[in-house]
Amino acid sequence: MILLDTCALLWLTHDQSKISRNTLQMIEDAPVVYLAAVSAFEIALKHKAGKLRLPVPPRDWMAGVLIHHQIDVIALELEICLKATELPPIHKDPCDRFIIAAALTRDLPVVTADPDFASYGVRVLI
């Protein structure tokens, strides 16, 4: 099982060269690939701000990507939300803090290029 951060999802769908061949194989072989629900929020905000172009509205894009790549979504459940507030202040981005909390709560490695994730004890794949 693997958790994708927001950038990793975009790389998986737009530019797989940014993910190592080994990690791409791990994603393909994983029994479950997860995405934190907050990544949809982050993608929609970037799209709305004009920082991310998508071929269709974010809601439709997310639905298609989740089906095409067989990705399951981790909801922002109570334990994850509380865990995000308990993390040391290494990372300031609240969306990444939710992703880190989801990884720690579910004991999942994260596909990310962000070196701060490892500072929380999260196994990082890239």
N, CA and C atoms as an extended XYZ file, in Angstrom:
378
Properties=species:S:1:pos:R:3:atomname:S:1:resname:S:1:resid:I:1 pbc="F F F"
N         0.844       -1.183        0.000 N   MET     1
C         0.000        0.000        0.000 CA  MET     1
C         0.884        1.240        0.000 C   MET     1
N         0.454        2.239       -0.727 N   ILE     2
C         1.223        3.463       -0.936 CA  ILE     2
C         0.275        4.656       -0.920 C   ILE     2
N         0.773        5.772       -0.403 N   LEU     3
C         0.035        7.028       -0.403 CA  LEU     3
C         0.752        8.008       -1.325 C   LEU     3
N         0.021        8.622       -2.236 N   LEU     4
C         0.579        9.635       -3.127 CA  LEU     4
C         0.355       11.011       -2.526 C   LEU     4
N         1.388       11.865       -2.539 N   ASP     5
C         1.106       13.250       -2.190 CA  ASP     5
C         0.545       13.926       -3.438 C   ASP     5
N         0.157       15.171       -3.322 N   THR     6
C        -0.514       15.858       -4.425 CA  THR     6
C         0.363       15.949       -5.669 C   THR     6
N         1.615       16.315       -5.487 N   CYS     7
C         2.525       16.406       -6.650 CA  CYS     7
C         2.710       15.042       -7.303 C   CYS     7
N         2.815       14.005       -6.499 N   ALA     8
C         2.997       12.657       -7.054 CA  ALA     8
C         1.799       12.252       -7.908 C   ALA     8
N         0.598       12.627       -7.490 N   LEU     9
C        -0.580       12.336       -8.309 CA  LEU     9
C        -0.488       13.063       -9.643 C   LEU     9
N        -0.090       14.329       -9.607 N   LEU    10
C         0.046       15.093      -10.846 CA  LEU    10
C         1.131       14.503      -11.735 C   LEU    10
N         2.224       14.063      -11.150 N   TRP    11
C         3.290       13.433      -11.934 CA  TRP    11
C         2.800       12.131      -12.547 C   TRP    11
N         2.063       11.348      -11.762 N   LEU    12
C         1.552       10.069      -12.259 CA  LEU    12
C         0.659       10.285      -13.475 C   LEU    12
N        -0.081       11.373      -13.476 N   THR    13
C        -1.025       11.625      -14.557 CA  THR    13
C        -0.454       12.455      -15.702 C   THR    13
N         0.581       13.282      -15.432 N   HIS    14
C         1.082       14.205      -16.444 CA  HIS    14
C         2.536       13.996      -16.854 C   HIS    14
N         3.381       13.543      -15.935 N   ASP    15
C         4.810       13.454      -16.247 CA  ASP    15
C         5.475       12.397      -15.363 C   ASP    15
N         5.315       11.143      -15.749 N   GLN    16
C         5.835       10.044      -14.932 CA  GLN    16
C         7.354       10.020      -14.850 C   GLN    16
N         8.045       10.806      -15.669 N   SER    17
C         9.507       10.836      -15.611 CA  SER    17
C        10.010       11.419      -14.293 C   SER    17
N         9.147       12.095      -13.557 N   LYS    18
C         9.538       12.675      -12.274 CA  LYS    18
C         9.472       11.654      -11.133 C   LYS    18
N         8.974       10.467      -11.439 N   ILE    19
C         8.908        9.380      -10.454 CA  ILE    19
C         9.881        8.302      -10.910 C   ILE    19
N        10.669        7.781       -9.976 N   SER    20
C        11.649        6.757      -10.352 CA  SER    20
C        10.949        5.513      -10.893 C   SER    20
N        11.659        4.781      -11.729 N   ARG    21
C        11.094        3.545      -12.294 CA  ARG    21
C        10.729        2.569      -11.184 C   ARG    21
N        11.571        2.494      -10.166 N   ASN    22
C        11.311        1.599       -9.042 CA  ASN    22
C        10.005        1.973       -8.333 C   ASN    22
N         9.819        3.261       -8.097 N   THR    23
C         8.599        3.714       -7.418 CA  THR    23
C         7.376        3.520       -8.313 C   THR    23
N         7.511        3.778       -9.609 N   LEU    24
C         6.394        3.518      -10.527 CA  LEU    24
C         6.000        2.047      -10.490 C   LEU    24
N         6.993        1.172      -10.430 N   GLN    25
C         6.704       -0.258      -10.342 CA  GLN    25
C         6.016       -0.588       -9.025 C   GLN    25
N         6.453        0.057       -7.942 N   MET    26
C         5.819       -0.164       -6.640 CA  MET    26
C         4.362        0.300       -6.658 C   MET    26
N         4.098        1.422       -7.324 N   ILE    27
C         2.721        1.913       -7.444 CA  ILE    27
C         1.884        0.901       -8.228 C   ILE    27
N         2.447        0.414       -9.327 N   GLU    28
C         1.732       -0.557      -10.159 CA  GLU    28
C         1.459       -1.854       -9.406 C   GLU    28
N         2.421       -2.285       -8.591 N   ASP    29
C         2.300       -3.553       -7.868 CA  ASP    29
C         1.535       -3.447       -6.555 C   ASP    29
N         1.330       -2.228       -6.064 N   ALA    30
C         0.689       -2.054       -4.759 CA  ALA    30
C        -0.744       -2.591       -4.796 C   ALA    30
N        -1.135       -3.310       -3.740 N   PRO    31
C        -2.525       -3.791       -3.699 CA  PRO    31
C        -3.516       -2.632       -3.609 C   PRO    31
N        -3.080       -1.540       -2.974 N   VAL    32
C        -3.924       -0.342       -2.872 CA  VAL    32
C        -3.031        0.888       -2.985 C   VAL    32
N        -3.448        1.838       -3.805 N   VAL    33
C        -2.792        3.134       -3.892 CA  VAL    33
C        -3.791        4.146       -3.341 C   VAL    33
N        -3.314        4.947       -2.382 N   TYR    34
C        -4.179        5.910       -1.709 CA  TYR    34
C        -3.829        7.342       -2.085 C   TYR    34
N        -4.819        8.199       -1.919 N   LEU    35
C        -4.671        9.642       -2.037 CA  LEU    35
C        -5.445       10.246       -0.874 C   LEU    35
N        -4.852       11.199       -0.189 N   ALA    36
C        -5.579       11.895        0.879 CA  ALA    36
C        -6.582       12.852        0.234 C   ALA    36
N        -7.782       12.916        0.786 N   ALA    37
C        -8.844       13.761        0.230 CA  ALA    37
C        -8.401       15.214        0.094 C   ALA    37
N        -7.521       15.655        0.977 N   VAL    38
C        -7.064       17.051        0.929 CA  VAL    38
C        -6.331       17.358       -0.373 C   VAL    38
N        -5.823       16.355       -1.064 N   SER    39
C        -5.166       16.590       -2.353 CA  SER    39
C        -6.158       17.123       -3.389 C   SER    39
N        -7.399       16.703       -3.321 N   ALA    40
C        -8.424       17.233       -4.233 CA  ALA    40
C        -8.638       18.721       -3.960 C   ALA    40
N        -8.650       19.098       -2.701 N   PHE    41
C        -8.772       20.498       -2.300 CA  PHE    41
C        -7.605       21.306       -2.857 C   PHE    41
N        -6.404       20.772       -2.702 N   GLU    42
C        -5.196       21.453       -3.160 CA  GLU    42
C        -5.195       21.619       -4.686 C   GLU    42
N        -5.574       20.579       -5.399 N   ILE    43
C        -5.623       20.633       -6.864 CA  ILE    43
C        -6.677       21.631       -7.334 C   ILE    43
N        -7.844       21.602       -6.720 N   ALA    44
C        -8.915       22.529       -7.108 CA  ALA    44
C        -8.516       23.982       -6.838 C   ALA    44
N        -7.841       24.231       -5.718 N   LEU    45
C        -7.378       25.595       -5.424 CA  LEU    45
C        -6.351       26.075       -6.447 C   LEU    45
N        -5.399       25.205       -6.791 N   LYS    46
C        -4.376       25.583       -7.780 CA  LYS    46
C        -5.010       25.841       -9.144 C   LYS    46
N        -5.986       25.025       -9.491 N   HIS    47
C        -6.686       25.207      -10.763 CA  HIS    47
C        -7.433       26.542      -10.763 C   HIS    47
N        -8.146       26.816       -9.706 N   LYS    48
C        -8.928       28.054       -9.607 CA  LYS    48
C        -8.037       29.289       -9.660 C   LYS    48
N        -6.827       29.175       -9.087 N   ALA    49
C        -5.884       30.302       -9.081 CA  ALA    49
C        -5.134       30.443      -10.407 C   ALA    49
N        -5.372       29.518      -11.340 N   GLY    50
C        -4.703       29.577      -12.630 CA  GLY    50
C        -3.288       29.012      -12.617 C   GLY    50
N        -2.932       28.306      -11.554 N   LYS    51
C        -1.589       27.727      -11.434 CA  LYS    51
C        -1.524       26.291      -11.931 C   LYS    51
N        -2.667       25.723      -12.278 N   LEU    52
C        -2.723       24.341      -12.753 CA  LEU    52
C        -3.784       24.238      -13.836 C   LEU    52
N        -3.353       23.827      -15.008 N   ARG    53
C        -4.297       23.628      -16.108 CA  ARG    53
C        -4.755       22.177      -16.114 C   ARG    53
N        -6.050       21.999      -16.238 N   LEU    54
C        -6.647       20.672      -16.348 CA  LEU    54
C        -7.553       20.665      -17.581 C   LEU    54
N        -7.700       19.523      -18.232 N   PRO    55
C        -8.530       19.472      -19.438 CA  PRO    55
C       -10.031       19.586      -19.159 C   PRO    55
N       -10.418       19.333      -17.924 N   VAL    56
C       -11.820       19.411      -17.501 CA  VAL    56
C       -11.842       20.007      -16.092 C   VAL    56
N       -13.005       20.387      -15.570 N   PRO    57
C       -13.059       20.916      -14.205 CA  PRO    57
C       -12.463       19.922      -13.190 C   PRO    57
N       -11.897       20.436      -12.098 N   PRO    58
C       -11.234       19.578      -11.110 CA  PRO    58
C       -12.078       18.392      -10.626 C   PRO    58
N       -13.359       18.600      -10.408 N   ARG    59
C       -14.229       17.510       -9.934 CA  ARG    59
C       -14.237       16.352      -10.938 C   ARG    59
N       -14.385       16.683      -12.210 N   ASP    60
C       -14.408       15.658      -13.259 CA  ASP    60
C       -13.030       15.030      -13.446 C   ASP    60
N       -11.988       15.862      -13.377 N   TRP    61
C       -10.623       15.365      -13.531 CA  TRP    61
C       -10.295       14.367      -12.421 C   TRP    61
N       -10.614       14.730      -11.183 N   MET    62
C       -10.332       13.835      -10.050 CA  MET    62
C       -11.082       12.511      -10.210 C   MET    62
N       -12.340       12.577      -10.559 N   ALA    63
C       -13.136       11.354      -10.713 CA  ALA    63
C       -12.507       10.436      -11.761 C   ALA    63
N       -12.106       11.000      -12.881 N   GLY    64
C       -11.494       10.198      -13.939 CA  GLY    64
C       -10.155        9.605      -13.531 C   GLY    64
N        -9.326       10.399      -12.870 N   VAL    65
C        -8.001        9.943      -12.440 CA  VAL    65
C        -8.122        8.823      -11.408 C   VAL    65
N        -9.021        8.984      -10.455 N   LEU    66
C        -9.191        7.960       -9.421 CA  LEU    66
C        -9.617        6.626      -10.029 C   LEU    66
N       -10.504        6.687      -10.992 N   ILE    67
C       -10.957        5.456      -11.651 CA  ILE    67
C        -9.844        4.873      -12.524 C   ILE    67
N        -9.242        5.718      -13.355 N   HIS    68
C        -8.218        5.243      -14.292 CA  HIS    68
C        -7.030        4.598      -13.572 C   HIS    68
N        -6.593        5.200      -12.475 N   HIS    69
C        -5.418        4.692      -11.749 CA  HIS    69
C        -5.797        3.815      -10.550 C   HIS    69
N        -7.084        3.551      -10.396 N   GLN    70
C        -7.581        2.692       -9.314 CA  GLN    70
C        -7.058        3.153       -7.953 C   GLN    70
N        -7.284        4.434       -7.660 N   ILE    71
C        -6.816        5.045       -6.425 CA  ILE    71
C        -7.969        5.149       -5.442 C   ILE    71
N        -7.699        4.769       -4.191 N   ASP    72
C        -8.671        4.908       -3.107 CA  ASP    72
C        -8.370        6.191       -2.342 C   ASP    72
N        -9.402        6.836       -1.853 N   VAL    73
C        -9.241        8.106       -1.134 CA  VAL    73
C        -9.323        7.872        0.372 C   VAL    73
N        -8.379        8.488        1.077 N   ILE    74
C        -8.407        8.490        2.542 CA  ILE    74
C        -9.101        9.779        2.966 C   ILE    74
N       -10.228        9.641        3.630 N   ALA    75
C       -10.986       10.796        4.108 CA  ALA    75
C       -10.241       11.490        5.245 C   ALA    75
N       -10.548       12.744        5.437 N   LEU    76
C        -9.966       13.472        6.570 CA  LEU    76
C       -10.778       13.155        7.824 C   LEU    76
N       -10.561       11.953        8.301 N   GLU    77
C       -11.287       11.503        9.484 CA  GLU    77
C       -10.706       12.150       10.732 C   GLU    77
N       -11.427       12.032       11.825 N   LEU    78
C       -11.080       12.694       13.087 CA  LEU    78
C        -9.638       12.424       13.515 C   LEU    78
N        -9.204       11.168       13.492 N   GLU    79
C        -7.852       10.828       13.949 CA  GLU    79
C        -6.784       11.518       13.108 C   GLU    79
N        -6.987       11.579       11.812 N   ILE    80
C        -6.020       12.238       10.931 CA  ILE    80
C        -5.991       13.742       11.199 C   ILE    80
N        -7.155       14.334       11.365 N   CYS    81
C        -7.210       15.775       11.648 CA  CYS    81
C        -6.514       16.114       12.962 C   CYS    81
N        -6.751       15.309       13.979 N   LEU    82
C        -6.095       15.556       15.267 CA  LEU    82
C        -4.594       15.321       15.177 C   LEU    82
N        -4.201       14.256       14.500 N   LYS    83
C        -2.775       13.945       14.342 CA  LYS    83
C        -2.055       15.090       13.625 C   LYS    83
N        -2.687       15.697       12.636 N   ALA    84
C        -2.077       16.804       11.897 CA  ALA    84
C        -1.767       17.982       12.820 C   ALA    84
N        -2.601       18.193       13.833 N   THR    85
C        -2.355       19.297       14.765 CA  THR    85
C        -1.279       18.953       15.788 C   THR    85
N        -1.006       17.670       15.988 N   GLU    86
C        -0.027       17.229       16.981 CA  GLU    86
C         1.390       17.115       16.427 C   GLU    86
N         1.535       17.234       15.118 N   LEU    87
C         2.854       17.102       14.503 CA  LEU    87
C         3.751       18.266       14.895 C   LEU    87
N         5.050       18.019       15.046 N   PRO    88
C         5.968       19.129       15.294 CA  PRO    88
C         5.919       20.114       14.120 C   PRO    88
N         6.252       21.369       14.368 N   PRO    89
C         6.112       22.400       13.326 CA  PRO    89
C         7.240       22.408       12.285 C   PRO    89
N         7.603       21.242       11.792 N   ILE    90
C         8.637       21.149       10.760 CA  ILE    90
C         8.085       21.650        9.431 C   ILE    90
N         6.892       21.223        9.111 N   HIS    91
C         6.253       21.551        7.834 CA  HIS    91
C         5.122       22.542        8.082 C   HIS    91
N         5.117       23.625        7.329 N   LYS    92
C         4.109       24.674        7.523 CA  LYS    92
C         2.859       24.477        6.660 C   LYS    92
N         2.975       23.752        5.545 N   ASP    93
C         1.858       23.579        4.616 CA  ASP    93
C         0.793       22.691        5.256 C   ASP    93
N        -0.406       23.247        5.525 N   PRO    94
C        -1.430       22.444        6.199 CA  PRO    94
C        -1.874       21.229        5.379 C   PRO    94
N        -1.900       21.338        4.053 N   CYS    95
C        -2.295       20.190        3.236 CA  CYS    95
C        -1.289       19.052        3.398 C   CYS    95
N        -0.007       19.385        3.364 N   ASP    96
C         1.014       18.355        3.556 CA  ASP    96
C         0.953       17.766        4.958 C   ASP    96
N         0.608       18.567        5.933 N   ARG    97
C         0.486       18.048        7.308 CA  ARG    97
C        -0.636       17.000        7.389 C   ARG    97
N        -1.732       17.213        6.656 N   PHE    98
C        -2.798       16.209        6.614 CA  PHE    98
C        -2.318       14.930        5.925 C   PHE    98
N        -1.552       15.087        4.849 N   ILE    99
C        -1.025       13.915        4.137 CA  ILE    99
C        -0.058       13.154        5.038 C   ILE    99
N         0.803       13.865        5.734 N   ILE   100
C         1.741       13.234        6.670 CA  ILE   100
C         0.977       12.522        7.780 C   ILE   100
N        -0.025       13.167        8.322 N   ALA   101
C        -0.829       12.545        9.384 CA  ALA   101
C        -1.529       11.287        8.874 C   ALA   101
N        -2.023       11.318        7.656 N   ALA   102
C        -2.666       10.128        7.075 CA  ALA   102
C        -1.655        9.003        6.941 C   ALA   102
N        -0.443        9.335        6.491 N   ALA   103
C         0.607        8.317        6.327 CA  ALA   103
C         0.981        7.706        7.672 C   ALA   103
N         1.123        8.547        8.680 N   LEU   104
C         1.492        8.042       10.009 CA  LEU   104
C         0.370        7.222       10.627 C   LEU   104
N        -0.859        7.689       10.471 N   THR   105
C        -2.010        6.987       11.039 CA  THR   105
C        -2.209        5.620       10.397 C   THR   105
N        -1.984        5.541        9.095 N   ARG   106
C        -2.187        4.286        8.356 CA  ARG   106
C        -0.894        3.502        8.129 C   ARG   106
N         0.238        4.028        8.599 N   ASP   107
C         1.550        3.405        8.430 CA  ASP   107
C         1.839        3.125        6.953 C   ASP   107
N         1.765        4.198        6.163 N   LEU   108
C         1.955        4.099        4.714 CA  LEU   108
C         3.186        4.871        4.266 C   LEU   108
N         3.933        4.341        3.298 N   PRO   109
C         4.977        5.145        2.675 CA  PRO   109
C         4.311        6.168        1.754 C   PRO   109
N         4.996        7.287        1.512 N   VAL   110
C         4.435        8.350        0.686 CA  VAL   110
C         5.338        8.602       -0.516 C   VAL   110
N         4.720        8.676       -1.685 N   VAL   111
C         5.443        9.078       -2.882 CA  VAL   111
C         5.444       10.607       -2.879 C   VAL   111
N         6.634       11.178       -2.658 N   THR   112
C         6.785       12.627       -2.584 CA  THR   112
C         8.230       13.010       -2.842 C   THR   112
N         8.432       14.225       -3.304 N   ALA   113
C         9.786       14.762       -3.450 CA  ALA   113
C        10.110       15.689       -2.291 C   ALA   113
N         9.172       15.841       -1.370 N   ASP   114
C         9.347       16.760       -0.243 CA  ASP   114
C        10.183       16.096        0.852 C   ASP   114
N        11.397       16.586        1.095 N   PRO   115
C        12.271       15.962        2.090 CA  PRO   115
C        11.763       16.109        3.527 C   PRO   115
N        10.865       17.063        3.776 N   ASP   116
C        10.360       17.255        5.136 CA  ASP   116
C         9.505       16.088        5.617 C   ASP   116
N         8.914       15.340        4.703 N   PHE   117
C         8.085       14.204        5.115 CA  PHE   117
C         8.905       13.215        5.944 C   PHE   117
N        10.134       12.949        5.537 N   ALA   118
C        10.982       11.989        6.246 CA  ALA   118
C        11.296       12.457        7.658 C   ALA   118
N        11.303       13.746        7.895 N   SER   119
C        11.578       14.285        9.228 CA  SER   119
C        10.517       13.869       10.246 C   SER   119
N         9.369       13.449        9.758 N   TYR   120
C         8.284       12.991       10.629 CA  TYR   120
C         8.295       11.472       10.822 C   TYR   120
N         9.282       10.812       10.230 N   GLY   121
C         9.336        9.360       10.327 CA  GLY   121
C         8.531        8.658        9.259 C   GLY   121
N         8.132        9.381        8.224 N   VAL   122
C         7.389        8.804        7.109 CA  VAL   122
C         8.403        8.229        6.114 C   VAL   122
N         8.153        7.019        5.650 N   ARG   123
C         8.992        6.445        4.594 CA  ARG   123
C         8.659        7.142        3.289 C   ARG   123
N         9.671        7.711        2.644 N   VAL   124
C         9.487        8.504        1.435 CA  VAL   124
C         9.966        7.708        0.222 C   VAL   124
N         9.144        7.718       -0.814 N   LEU   125
C         9.481        7.080       -2.095 CA  LEU   125
C         9.439        8.161       -3.166 C   LEU   125
N        10.355        8.102       -4.097 N   ILE   126
C        10.326        9.045       -5.215 CA  ILE   126
C        10.862        8.397       -6.474 C   ILE   126
